[in-house]
Amino acid sequence: MTAQNARLDAILEALRAVREHVNAFEGEDVTVGDYNRWVGQLGKVVNGDWDALILDGGETGTVPAGDMIMNIDVAIAFLEEYRDTQYAIAS
């Protein structure tokens, strides 16, 4: 495993932890800061335009928990597929 892949795995784990935390707030608004912080780390690990994954919490810096969970799940699924493709290419 390359250092880049290890860092990507760490970001995936962090996003899973954020998801677990947000899941406890079903039906409420949650702040986007923790999610955006980890998405912001992607540019240091993988080339790409990761700004598209950043959530805009508006004036309050929040979004509904369900929306956050959906975004986290999509980001994780995309990044896992990307990671697995990179592992296959490196093999």
C-alpha positions as CSV (number, residue, x, y, z in Angstrom):
1,M,0.0,0.0,0.0
2,T,1.3,3.4,-1.0
3,A,1.4,6.3,1.4
4,Q,-1.2,8.0,-0.8
5,N,-3.5,5.0,-0.5
6,A,-3.0,4.9,3.3
7,R,-3.9,8.6,3.5
8,L,-7.0,8.0,1.4
9,D,-8.0,5.1,3.7
10,A,-7.6,7.5,6.7
11,I,-9.9,10.0,5.1
12,L,-12.5,7.3,4.4
13,E,-12.3,6.3,8.0
14,A,-12.7,9.9,9.1
15,L,-15.8,10.3,6.9
16,R,-17.3,7.1,8.3
17,A,-16.8,8.5,11.8
18,V,-18.5,11.8,10.8
19,R,-21.4,9.7,9.4
20,E,-21.7,7.8,12.6
21,H,-21.8,11.0,14.6
22,V,-24.3,12.7,12.2
23,N,-26.6,9.6,12.3
24,A,-27.4,10.4,16.0
25,F,-29.0,13.7,14.9
26,E,-31.6,12.3,12.6
27,G,-34.2,14.9,11.8
28,E,-32.0,17.8,13.0
29,D,-29.6,20.2,11.4
30,V,-25.9,19.5,11.7
31,T,-22.9,21.6,11.0
32,V,-20.9,21.0,7.8
33,G,-17.5,21.8,9.3
34,D,-16.2,18.3,10.1
35,Y,-17.3,16.8,6.8
36,N,-15.9,19.7,4.8
37,R,-12.6,19.5,6.7
38,W,-12.0,15.9,5.6
39,V,-13.2,16.5,2.1
40,G,-10.8,19.4,2.0
41,Q,-7.9,17.0,2.7
42,L,-8.6,15.1,-0.5
43,G,-6.7,17.6,-2.6
44,K,-3.5,16.7,-0.7
45,V,-4.0,13.0,-1.5
46,V,-5.8,12.6,-4.9
47,N,-5.8,14.9,-7.9
48,G,-9.2,16.2,-8.7
49,D,-11.8,19.0,-8.2
50,W,-13.0,18.0,-4.7
51,D,-14.7,21.4,-4.2
52,A,-17.8,19.8,-5.7
53,L,-18.1,17.7,-2.6
54,I,-18.0,20.6,-0.2
55,L,-21.4,21.3,1.5
56,D,-22.6,24.9,1.8
57,G,-24.3,25.3,5.1
58,G,-25.5,28.8,4.3
59,E,-25.6,31.4,6.9
60,T,-26.0,28.9,9.7
61,G,-23.3,26.5,8.6
62,T,-25.7,23.6,8.8
63,V,-27.7,21.2,6.7
64,P,-30.3,18.6,7.6
65,A,-28.7,15.4,9.0
66,G,-30.3,13.3,6.2
67,D,-28.7,15.4,3.5
68,M,-25.4,15.2,5.2
69,I,-25.6,11.4,5.5
70,M,-26.5,11.1,1.8
71,N,-23.5,13.3,0.8
72,I,-21.2,11.3,3.1
73,D,-22.4,8.0,1.6
74,V,-22.0,9.2,-1.9
75,A,-18.5,10.5,-1.2
76,I,-17.4,7.3,0.5
77,A,-18.8,5.1,-2.3
78,F,-17.0,7.2,-4.9
79,L,-13.7,7.3,-3.0
80,E,-13.8,3.5,-2.3
81,E,-14.3,2.8,-6.0
82,Y,-11.5,5.2,-6.9
83,R,-9.2,3.6,-4.3
84,D,-10.0,0.1,-5.5
85,T,-9.3,1.1,-9.1
86,Q,-6.0,2.6,-8.1
87,Y,-5.1,-0.6,-6.2
88,A,-5.9,-2.6,-9.3
89,I,-3.8,-0.4,-11.5
90,A,-0.9,-0.6,-9.1
91,S,-1.0,-4.4,-8.9
